[in-house]
Amino acid sequence: MSQETTPDSNLPVLRVPRGERRLPPNSLWENRFHIRSETSNRLYIVAQNKAKRHWACSCPSYRTRRSCKHLQAVGLPTGEKPYEVRLVEGN
Ligand SMILES: [Zn+2]
């Protein structure tokens, strides 16, 4: 059986965490989704930079250290390393 492969079909799959929402892109960021703090009810936003292709989080830890447990929890690199994935809704 021959199958058409799309250019991104070999990318690692990143699932939006169960129960969280995928968010629309804005001018600088795409592949945005909510991630919930483990220690509070705060919601942070994880997103991919459109130009530089790295991932970031809106939490205080990421903002000061460019690294946080939220990115690590979903398997994304920290430290502003470019990284491509195929983002899919959870469940
Ligand atoms: Zn974070």
PDB file of the backbone (N, CA, C, O) and the ligand in Angstrom, with CONECT records:
HET     ZN  A 101       1
ATOM      1  N   MET A   1       0.847  -1.190   0.000  1.00  0.00           N
ATOM      2  CA  MET A   1       0.000   0.000   0.000  1.00  0.00           C
ATOM      3  C   MET A   1       0.884   1.242   0.000  1.00  0.00           C
ATOM      4  O   MET A   1       1.708   1.422   0.897  1.00  0.00           O
ATOM      5  N   SER A   2       0.716   2.085  -0.990  1.00  0.00           N
ATOM      6  CA  SER A   2       1.498   3.310  -1.009  1.00  0.00           C
ATOM      7  C   SER A   2       0.739   4.408  -0.271  1.00  0.00           C
ATOM      8  O   SER A   2      -0.487   4.500  -0.334  1.00  0.00           O
ATOM      9  N   GLN A   3       1.488   5.214   0.412  1.00  0.00           N
ATOM     10  CA  GLN A   3       0.861   6.231   1.223  1.00  0.00           C
ATOM     11  C   GLN A   3       1.553   7.569   1.000  1.00  0.00           C
ATOM     12  O   GLN A   3       2.778   7.667   1.084  1.00  0.00           O
ATOM     13  N   GLU A   4       0.770   8.585   0.719  1.00  0.00           N
ATOM     14  CA  GLU A   4       1.335   9.921   0.604  1.00  0.00           C
ATOM     15  C   GLU A   4       1.817  10.370   1.991  1.00  0.00           C
ATOM     16  O   GLU A   4       1.087  10.279   2.979  1.00  0.00           O
ATOM     17  N   THR A   5       3.035  10.845   2.036  1.00  0.00           N
ATOM     18  CA  THR A   5       3.499  11.375   3.313  1.00  0.00           C
ATOM     19  C   THR A   5       3.573  12.895   3.220  1.00  0.00           C
ATOM     20  O   THR A   5       4.096  13.461   2.260  1.00  0.00           O
ATOM     21  N   THR A   6       3.044  13.515   4.225  1.00  0.00           N
ATOM     22  CA  THR A   6       3.136  14.965   4.290  1.00  0.00           C
ATOM     23  C   THR A   6       4.499  15.341   4.852  1.00  0.00           C
ATOM     24  O   THR A   6       5.117  14.536   5.548  1.00  0.00           O
ATOM     25  N   PRO A   7       4.976  16.532   4.569  1.00  0.00           N
ATOM     26  CA  PRO A   7       6.325  16.907   5.008  1.00  0.00           C
ATOM     27  C   PRO A   7       6.541  16.776   6.511  1.00  0.00           C
ATOM     28  O   PRO A   7       7.657  16.514   6.959  1.00  0.00           O
ATOM     29  N   ASP A   8       5.484  16.955   7.286  1.00  0.00           N
ATOM     30  CA  ASP A   8       5.696  16.924   8.732  1.00  0.00           C
ATOM     31  C   ASP A   8       5.344  15.569   9.347  1.00  0.00           C
ATOM     32  O   ASP A   8       5.269  15.444  10.569  1.00  0.00           O
ATOM     33  N   SER A   9       5.132  14.567   8.515  1.00  0.00           N
ATOM     34  CA  SER A   9       4.647  13.294   9.064  1.00  0.00           C
ATOM     35  C   SER A   9       5.692  12.575   9.900  1.00  0.00           C
ATOM     36  O   SER A   9       5.344  11.689  10.682  1.00  0.00           O
ATOM     37  N   ASN A  10       6.942  12.926   9.760  1.00  0.00           N
ATOM     38  CA  ASN A  10       7.981  12.269  10.556  1.00  0.00           C
ATOM     39  C   ASN A  10       8.326  13.042  11.827  1.00  0.00           C
ATOM     40  O   ASN A  10       9.197  12.634  12.595  1.00  0.00           O
ATOM     41  N   LEU A  11       7.646  14.141  12.035  1.00  0.00           N
ATOM     42  CA  LEU A  11       7.948  14.917  13.235  1.00  0.00           C
ATOM     43  C   LEU A  11       7.415  14.205  14.471  1.00  0.00           C
ATOM     44  O   LEU A  11       6.420  13.485  14.399  1.00  0.00           O
ATOM     45  N   PRO A  12       8.078  14.407  15.604  1.00  0.00           N
ATOM     46  CA  PRO A  12       7.538  13.867  16.852  1.00  0.00           C
ATOM     47  C   PRO A  12       6.183  14.498  17.155  1.00  0.00           C
ATOM     48  O   PRO A  12       5.966  15.682  16.896  1.00  0.00           O
ATOM     49  N   VAL A  13       5.290  13.707  17.697  1.00  0.00           N
ATOM     50  CA  VAL A  13       3.960  14.202  18.027  1.00  0.00           C
ATOM     51  C   VAL A  13       3.973  14.798  19.431  1.00  0.00           C
ATOM     52  O   VAL A  13       4.469  14.187  20.378  1.00  0.00           O
ATOM     53  N   LEU A  14       3.425  15.983  19.542  1.00  0.00           N
ATOM     54  CA  LEU A  14       3.248  16.595  20.854  1.00  0.00           C
ATOM     55  C   LEU A  14       1.752  16.701  21.131  1.00  0.00           C
ATOM     56  O   LEU A  14       1.023  17.358  20.388  1.00  0.00           O
ATOM     57  N   ARG A  15       1.301  16.056  22.198  1.00  0.00           N
ATOM     58  CA  ARG A  15      -0.113  16.106  22.537  1.00  0.00           C
ATOM     59  C   ARG A  15      -0.391  17.235  23.515  1.00  0.00           C
ATOM     60  O   ARG A  15       0.299  17.399  24.521  1.00  0.00           O
ATOM     61  N   VAL A  16      -1.420  18.006  23.192  1.00  0.00           N
ATOM     62  CA  VAL A  16      -1.902  18.990  24.160  1.00  0.00           C
ATOM     63  C   VAL A  16      -2.364  18.206  25.386  1.00  0.00           C
ATOM     64  O   VAL A  16      -3.129  17.250  25.259  1.00  0.00           O
ATOM     65  N   PRO A  17      -1.901  18.608  26.578  1.00  0.00           N
ATOM     66  CA  PRO A  17      -2.255  17.839  27.778  1.00  0.00           C
ATOM     67  C   PRO A  17      -3.765  17.657  27.917  1.00  0.00           C
ATOM     68  O   PRO A  17      -4.548  18.537  27.560  1.00  0.00           O
ATOM     69  N   ARG A  18      -4.149  16.509  28.437  1.00  0.00           N
ATOM     70  CA  ARG A  18      -5.562  16.187  28.596  1.00  0.00           C
ATOM     71  C   ARG A  18      -6.296  17.301  29.343  1.00  0.00           C
ATOM     72  O   ARG A  18      -5.841  17.777  30.382  1.00  0.00           O
ATOM     73  N   GLY A  19      -7.423  17.698  28.800  1.00  0.00           N
ATOM     74  CA  GLY A  19      -8.238  18.706  29.458  1.00  0.00           C
ATOM     75  C   GLY A  19      -7.813  20.137  29.184  1.00  0.00           C
ATOM     76  O   GLY A  19      -8.502  21.075  29.585  1.00  0.00           O
ATOM     77  N   GLU A  20      -6.668  20.320  28.496  1.00  0.00           N
ATOM     78  CA  GLU A  20      -6.227  21.686  28.220  1.00  0.00           C
ATOM     79  C   GLU A  20      -6.615  22.079  26.805  1.00  0.00           C
ATOM     80  O   GLU A  20      -6.912  21.234  25.961  1.00  0.00           O
ATOM     81  N   ARG A  21      -6.604  23.385  26.571  1.00  0.00           N
ATOM     82  CA  ARG A  21      -7.059  23.878  25.293  1.00  0.00           C
ATOM     83  C   ARG A  21      -5.898  24.336  24.435  1.00  0.00           C
ATOM     84  O   ARG A  21      -4.931  24.926  24.918  1.00  0.00           O
ATOM     85  N   ARG A  22      -6.018  24.049  23.151  1.00  0.00           N
ATOM     86  CA  ARG A  22      -5.107  24.630  22.183  1.00  0.00           C
ATOM     87  C   ARG A  22      -5.577  26.054  21.898  1.00  0.00           C
ATOM     88  O   ARG A  22      -6.778  26.309  21.803  1.00  0.00           O
ATOM     89  N   LEU A  23      -4.628  26.981  21.764  1.00  0.00           N
ATOM     90  CA  LEU A  23      -4.977  28.390  21.595  1.00  0.00           C
ATOM     91  C   LEU A  23      -4.604  28.870  20.196  1.00  0.00           C
ATOM     92  O   LEU A  23      -3.684  28.333  19.580  1.00  0.00           O
ATOM     93  N   PRO A  24      -5.311  29.876  19.694  1.00  0.00           N
ATOM     94  CA  PRO A  24      -4.985  30.393  18.356  1.00  0.00           C
ATOM     95  C   PRO A  24      -3.627  31.084  18.338  1.00  0.00           C
ATOM     96  O   PRO A  24      -3.211  31.642  19.353  1.00  0.00           O
ATOM     97  N   PRO A  25      -2.936  31.058  17.219  1.00  0.00           N
ATOM     98  CA  PRO A  25      -1.643  31.741  17.129  1.00  0.00           C
ATOM     99  C   PRO A  25      -1.814  33.255  17.236  1.00  0.00           C
ATOM    100  O   PRO A  25      -2.883  33.790  16.943  1.00  0.00           O
ATOM    101  N   ASN A  26      -0.766  33.929  17.652  1.00  0.00           N
ATOM    102  CA  ASN A  26      -0.767  35.391  17.592  1.00  0.00           C
ATOM    103  C   ASN A  26       0.387  35.821  16.692  1.00  0.00           C
ATOM    104  O   ASN A  26       0.926  35.008  15.942  1.00  0.00           O
ATOM    105  N   SER A  27       0.764  37.087  16.763  1.00  0.00           N
ATOM    106  CA  SER A  27       1.724  37.577  15.773  1.00  0.00           C
ATOM    107  C   SER A  27       3.108  36.956  15.928  1.00  0.00           C
ATOM    108  O   SER A  27       3.837  36.823  14.945  1.00  0.00           O
ATOM    109  N   LEU A  28       3.475  36.577  17.134  1.00  0.00           N
ATOM    110  CA  LEU A  28       4.826  36.060  17.366  1.00  0.00           C
ATOM    111  C   LEU A  28       4.874  34.568  17.651  1.00  0.00           C
ATOM    112  O   LEU A  28       5.907  33.927  17.455  1.00  0.00           O
ATOM    113  N   TRP A  29       3.770  34.021  18.109  1.00  0.00           N
ATOM    114  CA  TRP A  29       3.789  32.657  18.641  1.00  0.00           C
ATOM    115  C   TRP A  29       2.719  31.798  17.986  1.00  0.00           C
ATOM    116  O   TRP A  29       1.628  32.273  17.668  1.00  0.00           O
ATOM    117  N   GLU A  30       3.047  30.525  17.790  1.00  0.00           N
ATOM    118  CA  GLU A  30       2.048  29.579  17.290  1.00  0.00           C
ATOM    119  C   GLU A  30       2.139  28.289  18.091  1.00  0.00           C
ATOM    120  O   GLU A  30       2.949  28.174  19.011  1.00  0.00           O
ATOM    121  N   ASN A  31       1.299  27.317  17.734  1.00  0.00           N
ATOM    122  CA  ASN A  31       1.249  26.058  18.495  1.00  0.00           C
ATOM    123  C   ASN A  31       1.097  26.326  19.986  1.00  0.00           C
ATOM    124  O   ASN A  31       1.763  25.718  20.823  1.00  0.00           O
ATOM    125  N   ARG A  32       0.195  27.260  20.288  1.00  0.00           N
ATOM    126  CA  ARG A  32       0.033  27.654  21.692  1.00  0.00           C
ATOM    127  C   ARG A  32      -0.986  26.753  22.385  1.00  0.00           C
ATOM    128  O   ARG A  32      -2.001  26.380  21.798  1.00  0.00           O
ATOM    129  N   PHE A  33      -0.703  26.411  23.630  1.00  0.00           N
ATOM    130  CA  PHE A  33      -1.698  25.694  24.423  1.00  0.00           C
ATOM    131  C   PHE A  33      -1.502  25.970  25.902  1.00  0.00           C
ATOM    132  O   PHE A  33      -0.420  26.350  26.348  1.00  0.00           O
ATOM    133  N   HIS A  34      -2.573  25.769  26.647  1.00  0.00           N
ATOM    134  CA  HIS A  34      -2.545  25.962  28.086  1.00  0.00           C
ATOM    135  C   HIS A  34      -1.870  24.785  28.770  1.00  0.00           C
ATOM    136  O   HIS A  34      -1.977  23.644  28.320  1.00  0.00           O
ATOM    137  N   ILE A  35      -1.189  25.068  29.841  1.00  0.00           N
ATOM    138  CA  ILE A  35      -0.693  24.002  30.706  1.00  0.00           C
ATOM    139  C   ILE A  35      -0.909  24.455  32.143  1.00  0.00           C
ATOM    140  O   ILE A  35      -0.661  25.608  32.497  1.00  0.00           O
ATOM    141  N   ARG A  36      -1.373  23.527  32.953  1.00  0.00           N
ATOM    142  CA  ARG A  36      -1.768  23.880  34.315  1.00  0.00           C
ATOM    143  C   ARG A  36      -0.612  23.662  35.274  1.00  0.00           C
ATOM    144  O   ARG A  36       0.105  22.666  35.180  1.00  0.00           O
ATOM    145  N   SER A  37      -0.438  24.589  36.188  1.00  0.00           N
ATOM    146  CA  SER A  37       0.561  24.427  37.230  1.00  0.00           C
ATOM    147  C   SER A  37       0.220  23.220  38.098  1.00  0.00           C
ATOM    148  O   SER A  37      -0.950  22.969  38.388  1.00  0.00           O
ATOM    149  N   GLU A  38       1.245  22.473  38.513  1.00  0.00           N
ATOM    150  CA  GLU A  38       1.001  21.334  39.391  1.00  0.00           C
ATOM    151  C   GLU A  38       0.741  21.784  40.820  1.00  0.00           C
ATOM    152  O   GLU A  38       0.140  21.058  41.612  1.00  0.00           O
ATOM    153  N   THR A  39       1.197  22.979  41.138  1.00  0.00           N
ATOM    154  CA  THR A  39       1.140  23.409  42.529  1.00  0.00           C
ATOM    155  C   THR A  39       0.066  24.446  42.801  1.00  0.00           C
ATOM    156  O   THR A  39      -0.171  24.802  43.955  1.00  0.00           O
ATOM    157  N   SER A  40      -0.587  24.935  41.757  1.00  0.00           N
ATOM    158  CA  SER A  40      -1.663  25.902  41.960  1.00  0.00           C
ATOM    159  C   SER A  40      -2.646  25.753  40.815  1.00  0.00           C
ATOM    160  O   SER A  40      -2.477  24.889  39.954  1.00  0.00           O
ATOM    161  N   ASN A  41      -3.663  26.581  40.801  1.00  0.00           N
ATOM    162  CA  ASN A  41      -4.619  26.516  39.702  1.00  0.00           C
ATOM    163  C   ASN A  41      -4.250  27.444  38.554  1.00  0.00           C
ATOM    164  O   ASN A  41      -5.053  27.676  37.651  1.00  0.00           O
ATOM    165  N   ARG A  42      -3.040  27.970  38.593  1.00  0.00           N
ATOM    166  CA  ARG A  42      -2.640  28.887  37.537  1.00  0.00           C
ATOM    167  C   ARG A  42      -2.507  28.164  36.213  1.00  0.00           C
ATOM    168  O   ARG A  42      -2.096  27.005  36.157  1.00  0.00           O
ATOM    169  N   LEU A  43      -2.860  28.863  35.153  1.00  0.00           N
ATOM    170  CA  LEU A  43      -2.670  28.341  33.809  1.00  0.00           C
ATOM    171  C   LEU A  43      -1.534  29.116  33.163  1.00  0.00           C
ATOM    172  O   LEU A  43      -1.506  30.347  33.185  1.00  0.00           O
ATOM    173  N   TYR A  44      -0.602  28.376  32.590  1.00  0.00           N
ATOM    174  CA  TYR A  44       0.451  29.019  31.819  1.00  0.00           C
ATOM    175  C   TYR A  44       0.246  28.701  30.353  1.00  0.00           C
ATOM    176  O   TYR A  44      -0.529  27.810  30.005  1.00  0.00           O
ATOM    177  N   ILE A  45       0.933  29.419  29.505  1.00  0.00           N
ATOM    178  CA  ILE A  45       0.818  29.181  28.066  1.00  0.00           C
ATOM    179  C   ILE A  45       2.165  28.725  27.526  1.00  0.00           C
ATOM    180  O   ILE A  45       3.181  29.401  27.683  1.00  0.00           O
ATOM    181  N   VAL A  46       2.145  27.570  26.891  1.00  0.00           N
ATOM    182  CA  VAL A  46       3.324  27.067  26.184  1.00  0.00           C
ATOM    183  C   VAL A  46       3.119  27.389  24.707  1.00  0.00           C
ATOM    184  O   VAL A  46       2.014  27.231  24.188  1.00  0.00           O
ATOM    185  N   ALA A  47       4.175  27.840  24.025  1.00  0.00           N
ATOM    186  CA  ALA A  47       4.025  28.230  22.630  1.00  0.00           C
ATOM    187  C   ALA A  47       5.360  28.139  21.902  1.00  0.00           C
ATOM    188  O   ALA A  47       6.430  28.135  22.511  1.00  0.00           O
ATOM    189  N   GLN A  48       5.259  28.064  20.583  1.00  0.00           N
ATOM    190  CA  GLN A  48       6.460  28.007  19.743  1.00  0.00           C
ATOM    191  C   GLN A  48       6.649  29.345  19.040  1.00  0.00           C
ATOM    192  O   GLN A  48       5.712  29.901  18.467  1.00  0.00           O
ATOM    193  N   ASN A  49       7.862  29.845  19.092  1.00  0.00           N
ATOM    194  CA  ASN A  49       8.172  31.115  18.437  1.00  0.00           C
ATOM    195  C   ASN A  49       8.142  30.935  16.921  1.00  0.00           C
ATOM    196  O   ASN A  49       8.818  30.062  16.377  1.00  0.00           O
ATOM    197  N   LYS A  50       7.347  31.773  16.240  1.00  0.00           N
ATOM    198  CA  LYS A  50       7.160  31.619  14.800  1.00  0.00           C
ATOM    199  C   LYS A  50       8.456  31.795  14.024  1.00  0.00           C
ATOM    200  O   LYS A  50       8.695  31.092  13.042  1.00  0.00           O
ATOM    201  N   ALA A  51       9.277  32.711  14.451  1.00  0.00           N
ATOM    202  CA  ALA A  51      10.490  33.018  13.701  1.00  0.00           C
ATOM    203  C   ALA A  51      11.657  32.122  14.107  1.00  0.00           C
ATOM    204  O   ALA A  51      12.347  31.564  13.254  1.00  0.00           O
ATOM    205  N   LYS A  52      11.870  31.993  15.400  1.00  0.00           N
ATOM    206  CA  LYS A  52      13.057  31.273  15.878  1.00  0.00           C
ATOM    207  C   LYS A  52      12.806  29.798  16.124  1.00  0.00           C
ATOM    208  O   LYS A  52      13.754  29.026  16.270  1.00  0.00           O
ATOM    209  N   ARG A  53      11.528  29.389  16.174  1.00  0.00           N
ATOM    210  CA  ARG A  53      11.116  27.982  16.263  1.00  0.00           C
ATOM    211  C   ARG A  53      11.392  27.324  17.605  1.00  0.00           C
ATOM    212  O   ARG A  53      11.207  26.115  17.748  1.00  0.00           O
ATOM    213  N   HIS A  54      11.827  28.091  18.579  1.00  0.00           N
ATOM    214  CA  HIS A  54      11.991  27.485  19.895  1.00  0.00           C
ATOM    215  C   HIS A  54      10.681  27.591  20.670  1.00  0.00           C
ATOM    216  O   HIS A  54       9.747  28.282  20.264  1.00  0.00           O
ATOM    217  N   TRP A  55      10.642  26.876  21.809  1.00  0.00           N
ATOM    218  CA  TRP A  55       9.443  26.838  22.641  1.00  0.00           C
ATOM    219  C   TRP A  55       9.656  27.635  23.912  1.00  0.00           C
ATOM    220  O   TRP A  55      10.767  27.742  24.432  1.00  0.00           O
ATOM    221  N   ALA A  56       8.564  28.186  24.391  1.00  0.00           N
ATOM    222  CA  ALA A  56       8.644  28.991  25.601  1.00  0.00           C
ATOM    223  C   ALA A  56       7.403  28.769  26.445  1.00  0.00           C
ATOM    224  O   ALA A  56       6.397  28.240  25.972  1.00  0.00           O
ATOM    225  N   CYS A  57       7.488  29.180  27.697  1.00  0.00           N
ATOM    226  CA  CYS A  57       6.378  29.053  28.635  1.00  0.00           C
ATOM    227  C   CYS A  57       6.216  30.394  29.330  1.00  0.00           C
ATOM    228  O   CYS A  57       7.182  31.138  29.499  1.00  0.00           O
ATOM    229  N   SER A  58       4.996  30.696  29.729  1.00  0.00           N
ATOM    230  CA  SER A  58       4.743  32.002  30.349  1.00  0.00           C
ATOM    231  C   SER A  58       4.980  31.996  31.855  1.00  0.00           C
ATOM    232  O   SER A  58       4.694  32.990  32.522  1.00  0.00           O
ATOM    233  N   CYS A  59       5.493  30.902  32.404  1.00  0.00           N
ATOM    234  CA  CYS A  59       5.662  30.838  33.864  1.00  0.00           C
ATOM    235  C   CYS A  59       6.909  31.614  34.313  1.00  0.00           C
ATOM    236  O   CYS A  59       7.795  31.899  33.507  1.00  0.00           O
ATOM    237  N   PRO A  60       6.966  31.953  35.613  1.00  0.00           N
ATOM    238  CA  PRO A  60       8.111  32.732  36.127  1.00  0.00           C
ATOM    239  C   PRO A  60       9.449  32.023  35.949  1.00  0.00           C
ATOM    240  O   PRO A  60      10.460  32.665  35.663  1.00  0.00           O
ATOM    241  N   SER A  61       9.458  30.720  36.114  1.00  0.00           N
ATOM    242  CA  SER A  61      10.711  29.978  35.982  1.00  0.00           C
ATOM    243  C   SER A  61      11.281  30.106  34.572  1.00  0.00           C
ATOM    244  O   SER A  61      12.474  30.352  34.396  1.00  0.00           O
ATOM    245  N   TYR A  62      10.420  29.939  33.572  1.00  0.00           N
ATOM    246  CA  TYR A  62      10.923  30.073  32.207  1.00  0.00           C
ATOM    247  C   TYR A  62      11.406  31.492  31.946  1.00  0.00           C
ATOM    248  O   TYR A  62      12.433  31.704  31.302  1.00  0.00           O
ATOM    249  N   ARG A  63      10.654  32.454  32.451  1.00  0.00           N
ATOM    250  CA  ARG A  63      11.021  33.836  32.152  1.00  0.00           C
ATOM    251  C   ARG A  63      12.377  34.215  32.734  1.00  0.00           C
ATOM    252  O   ARG A  63      13.084  35.048  32.166  1.00  0.00           O
ATOM    253  N   THR A  64      12.742  33.617  33.853  1.00  0.00           N
ATOM    254  CA  THR A  64      14.048  33.951  34.431  1.00  0.00           C
ATOM    255  C   THR A  64      15.153  33.002  33.980  1.00  0.00           C
ATOM    256  O   THR A  64      16.300  33.424  33.831  1.00  0.00           O
ATOM    257  N   ARG A  65      14.828  31.722  33.758  1.00  0.00           N
ATOM    258  CA  ARG A  65      15.880  30.747  33.470  1.00  0.00           C
ATOM    259  C   ARG A  65      15.843  30.158  32.072  1.00  0.00           C
ATOM    260  O   ARG A  65      16.732  29.394  31.698  1.00  0.00           O
ATOM    261  N   ARG A  66      14.811  30.508  31.283  1.00  0.00           N
ATOM    262  CA  ARG A  66      14.633  29.890  29.959  1.00  0.00           C
ATOM    263  C   ARG A  66      14.520  28.371  30.057  1.00  0.00           C
ATOM    264  O   ARG A  66      14.895  27.640  29.140  1.00  0.00           O
ATOM    265  N   SER A  67      13.999  27.923  31.182  1.00  0.00           N
ATOM    266  CA  SER A  67      13.816  26.497  31.408  1.00  0.00           C
ATOM    267  C   SER A  67      12.717  26.346  32.441  1.00  0.00           C
ATOM    268  O   SER A  67      12.632  27.141  33.377  1.00  0.00           O
ATOM    269  N   CYS A  68      11.879  25.339  32.284  1.00  0.00           N
ATOM    270  CA  CYS A  68      10.872  25.079  33.315  1.00  0.00           C
ATOM    271  C   CYS A  68      10.352  23.664  33.207  1.00  0.00           C
ATOM    272  O   CYS A  68      10.551  22.977  32.205  1.00  0.00           O
ATOM    273  N   LYS A  69       9.674  23.242  34.274  1.00  0.00           N
ATOM    274  CA  LYS A  69       9.179  21.869  34.330  1.00  0.00           C
ATOM    275  C   LYS A  69       8.003  21.649  33.386  1.00  0.00           C
ATOM    276  O   LYS A  69       7.699  20.510  33.032  1.00  0.00           O
ATOM    277  N   HIS A  70       7.344  22.722  32.977  1.00  0.00           N
ATOM    278  CA  HIS A  70       6.204  22.531  32.072  1.00  0.00           C
ATOM    279  C   HIS A  70       6.665  22.083  30.697  1.00  0.00           C
ATOM    280  O   HIS A  70       6.090  21.167  30.110  1.00  0.00           O
ATOM    281  N   LEU A  71       7.704  22.731  30.186  1.00  0.00           N
ATOM    282  CA  LEU A  71       8.260  22.297  28.901  1.00  0.00           C
ATOM    283  C   LEU A  71       8.814  20.886  29.024  1.00  0.00           C
ATOM    284  O   LEU A  71       8.602  20.047  28.148  1.00  0.00           O
ATOM    285  N   GLN A  72       9.522  20.632  30.112  1.00  0.00           N
ATOM    286  CA  GLN A  72      10.102  19.304  30.298  1.00  0.00           C
ATOM    287  C   GLN A  72       9.013  18.235  30.398  1.00  0.00           C
ATOM    288  O   GLN A  72       9.181  17.117  29.910  1.00  0.00           O
ATOM    289  N   ALA A  73       7.899  18.590  31.035  1.00  0.00           N
ATOM    290  CA  ALA A  73       6.826  17.609  31.247  1.00  0.00           C
ATOM    291  C   ALA A  73       6.210  17.147  29.928  1.00  0.00           C
ATOM    292  O   ALA A  73       5.767  16.003  29.821  1.00  0.00           O
ATOM    293  N   VAL A  74       6.179  18.016  28.933  1.00  0.00           N
ATOM    294  CA  VAL A  74       5.597  17.604  27.650  1.00  0.00           C
ATOM    295  C   VAL A  74       6.679  17.219  26.644  1.00  0.00           C
ATOM    296  O   VAL A  74       6.381  16.970  25.476  1.00  0.00           O
ATOM    297  N   GLY A  75       7.940  17.168  27.094  1.00  0.00           N
ATOM    298  CA  GLY A  75       9.007  16.661  26.243  1.00  0.00           C
ATOM    299  C   GLY A  75       9.598  17.677  25.294  1.00  0.00           C
ATOM    300  O   GLY A  75      10.161  17.315  24.260  1.00  0.00           O
ATOM    301  N   LEU A  76       9.474  18.951  25.638  1.00  0.00           N
ATOM    302  CA  LEU A  76      10.047  19.992  24.779  1.00  0.00           C
ATOM    303  C   LEU A  76      11.394  20.444  25.316  1.00  0.00           C
ATOM    304  O   LEU A  76      11.600  20.479  26.529  1.00  0.00           O
ATOM    305  N   PRO A  77      12.331  20.798  24.403  1.00  0.00           N
ATOM    306  CA  PRO A  77      13.634  21.271  24.866  1.00  0.00           C
ATOM    307  C   PRO A  77      13.519  22.666  25.476  1.00  0.00           C
ATOM    308  O   PRO A  77      12.664  23.461  25.087  1.00  0.00           O
ATOM    309  N   THR A  78      14.387  22.944  26.429  1.00  0.00           N
ATOM    310  CA  THR A  78      14.427  24.273  27.035  1.00  0.00           C
ATOM    311  C   THR A  78      15.626  25.031  26.455  1.00  0.00           C
ATOM    312  O   THR A  78      16.327  24.515  25.584  1.00  0.00           O
ATOM    313  N   GLY A  79      15.854  26.227  26.928  1.00  0.00           N
ATOM    314  CA  GLY A  79      17.027  26.988  26.511  1.00  0.00           C
ATOM    315  C   GLY A  79      16.939  27.527  25.090  1.00  0.00           C
ATOM    316  O   GLY A  79      17.967  27.737  24.445  1.00  0.00           O
ATOM    317  N   GLU A  80      15.717  27.755  24.590  1.00  0.00           N
ATOM    318  CA  GLU A  80      15.506  28.375  23.278  1.00  0.00           C
ATOM    319  C   GLU A  80      16.122  27.581  22.133  1.00  0.00           C
ATOM    320  O   GLU A  80      16.646  28.154  21.178  1.00  0.00           O
ATOM    321  N   LYS A  81      16.056  26.264  22.238  1.00  0.00           N
ATOM    322  CA  LYS A  81      16.519  25.422  21.134  1.00  0.00           C
ATOM    323  C   LYS A  81      15.386  25.221  20.128  1.00  0.00           C
ATOM    324  O   LYS A  81      14.281  24.844  20.517  1.00  0.00           O
ATOM    325  N   PRO A  82      15.642  25.465  18.853  1.00  0.00           N
ATOM    326  CA  PRO A  82      14.602  25.220  17.851  1.00  0.00           C
ATOM    327  C   PRO A  82      14.202  23.743  17.848  1.00  0.00           C
ATOM    328  O   PRO A  82      15.052  22.859  17.949  1.00  0.00           O
ATOM    329  N   TYR A  83      12.903  23.492  17.731  1.00  0.00           N
ATOM    330  CA  TYR A  83      12.425  22.102  17.796  1.00  0.00           C
ATOM    331  C   TYR A  83      11.060  22.036  17.136  1.00  0.00           C
ATOM    332  O   TYR A  83      10.144  22.772  17.505  1.00  0.00           O
ATOM    333  N   GLU A  84      10.930  21.150  16.158  1.00  0.00           N
ATOM    334  CA  GLU A  84       9.666  21.048  15.435  1.00  0.00           C
ATOM    335  C   GLU A  84       8.884  19.834  15.902  1.00  0.00           C
ATOM    336  O   GLU A  84       9.446  18.762  16.125  1.00  0.00           O
ATOM    337  N   VAL A  85       7.592  20.016  16.044  1.00  0.00           N
ATOM    338  CA  VAL A  85       6.716  18.898  16.393  1.00  0.00           C
ATOM    339  C   VAL A  85       5.441  18.982  15.573  1.00  0.00           C
ATOM    340  O   VAL A  85       5.187  19.972  14.886  1.00  0.00           O
ATOM    341  N   ARG A  86       4.660  17.943  15.656  1.00  0.00           N
ATOM    342  CA  ARG A  86       3.303  17.967  15.134  1.00  0.00           C
ATOM    343  C   ARG A  86       2.375  18.015  16.336  1.00  0.00           C
ATOM    344  O   ARG A  86       2.249  17.038  17.073  1.00  0.00           O
ATOM    345  N   LEU A  87       1.728  19.158  16.530  1.00  0.00           N
ATOM    346  CA  LEU A  87       0.883  19.350  17.709  1.00  0.00           C
ATOM    347  C   LEU A  87      -0.502  18.768  17.450  1.00  0.00           C
ATOM    348  O   LEU A  87      -1.155  19.113  16.466  1.00  0.00           O
ATOM    349  N   VAL A  88      -0.938  17.896  18.327  1.00  0.00           N
ATOM    350  CA  VAL A  88      -2.273  17.321  18.174  1.00  0.00           C
ATOM    351  C   VAL A  88      -3.049  17.516  19.476  1.00  0.00           C
ATOM    352  O   VAL A  88      -2.475  17.586  20.562  1.00  0.00           O
ATOM    353  N   GLU A  89      -4.363  17.601  19.331  1.00  0.00           N
ATOM    354  CA  GLU A  89      -5.220  17.746  20.519  1.00  0.00           C
ATOM    355  C   GLU A  89      -5.150  16.480  21.334  1.00  0.00           C
ATOM    356  O   GLU A  89      -4.953  15.389  20.799  1.00  0.00           O
ATOM    357  N   GLY A  90      -5.314  16.634  22.645  1.00  0.00           N
ATOM    358  CA  GLY A  90      -5.202  15.501  23.553  1.00  0.00           C
ATOM    359  C   GLY A  90      -6.303  14.469  23.402  1.00  0.00           C
ATOM    360  O   GLY A  90      -6.968  14.406  22.369  1.00  0.00           O
ATOM    361  N   ASN A  91      -6.489  13.682  24.407  1.00  0.00           N
ATOM    362  CA  ASN A  91      -7.405  12.542  24.524  1.00  0.00           C
ATOM    363  C   ASN A  91      -6.764  11.324  23.941  1.00  0.00           C
ATOM    364  O   ASN A  91      -7.367  10.251  23.937  1.00  0.00           O
TER     365      ASN A  91
HETATM  366 ZN    ZN A 101       6.653  26.805  32.580  1.00  0.00          ZN2+
END
